[in-house]
Amino acid sequence: MAGRWFPKQALDAGGPAVKSSVTMHRRDFIERAAATALAAGTPSVSSSASPPKRKANLKLGTQHSTADAVLKIMAALGVDHICSNLPSAKMDAAWSVEGLTKLRERVESHGLRLDMVPLPLSSAYITRSENPNIMLGKSPERDREIDNICQMLRNVARAGIPAVKYNMSILGVVRSESTPGRGPSRYSTFVYDKAKQDPPLTEAGRVTADAAWERITYFLERVVPVAAETKVKIACHPHDPGMPPGKGFRGVERVLGSVEGLKRFISIKENPYHGLNFCQGTVTEMLNDPAKEIAGVIRYFGTRNKIFNVHFRNIRGRFLNFQETFPDDGDINMLQCMRVYKEVGYDGMLMPDHVPRIEGDEGGRQAFAFAFGHIRALIQIVNQEG
């Protein structure tokens, strides 16, 4: 789910920065000292996987507004790669080759690169979904929606944009009541036993695992060949959060809410352009011992080149009972994870997706700035480790 960033009326940055050689030397010294200290204090990650065939190119990214005022701020913060906000919820001029090309060129005019755009297949609840019939399994309505998605991929390719992201959701992002976080912050929280299943069924009715897989497979069989033809990577987000198999939530089984489900997903219509918007936060929420298990999961999908984008987020807790925390306040060793992304040769963006709420922090602007800085620092550390 996309977070929020500075509103359009955000102030431009102040006067020009002056970079003296003394400042540069001091910054280099601090960065090297930090890298040495952290490397010494954190055990390295061993790997049983074969060495990666590609060189890692870790990029700080974002998935927020493409308003010019926001792009200026992103450039100043060193966020050089972005996934745009949704061009349009329907097939219109924004999805034309001309419209997408103008979007890419405007992003590039700020010194940023448009690496990805979202398809109108969001994480929203099914009645608010832009193309609901794909996951409702209704034909011929879903065929028309899929045809539009395929045309969007063709236009994205012609506009020079290399990837798209999407969701295959009915429930949306499910949470129970938020809980206290660090200081005056509030952490988004999910406790299965406390989450309200009211009414007991969604508008989709009972959706078994078999029905969910049929709808997902129907979509992939038609869309993956177009992704391969156009050479546009399609990155699917896992179900957030996973639910108990056989019980589900409000009558819906979440088949992309487990690691085994994600493994099955990437095996359907196997192709180099079919992979994951790997939400590390959501994946850790699937695990019983996230701190110990997440590195192996990153290796599994990373060594198979199935990670096309990373939502780099920390949690506290485990499957069916967790909080979304600040990146330095959860159970996961984020430096260790960054090392594994480098180890497997990941060459895409790492970005925050959700941040804690802080009273007075309109739109999460300061919380996101903190997350951007944390990710950038970890990238610098692992790159300096050689």
Protein Blocks (a to p, Z undefined) as FASTA:
>chain_A
ZZddddfklccddddddddfklmmmmmmmmmmmmmmmmmmpccdddfbdcdfbdcddddd
ddddfbfklmmmmmmnopabccdddfbfbdcfklpmklmmmmmmmmmmnopacfbdcdfb
dfbdfklpfblmlmnopafklmmmmmmmmmmmmmmmmnopabdcddddfklpaddddddd
ehjbdcddddfklpccddfbdfklpadfklmmmmmmmmmmmmmmmmmmnopacddddddd
dddehklgghiacfklcfklmmmmmmgopafkbccdddfklmmmmpmblmlmmmmmmmmm
mmnopafbdcddddeddehiacdddfklcfbdfklmmmmmmmnopabdcddfbdcddehi
aghlmmmmmmmmmmmmmmmmmmmnZZ
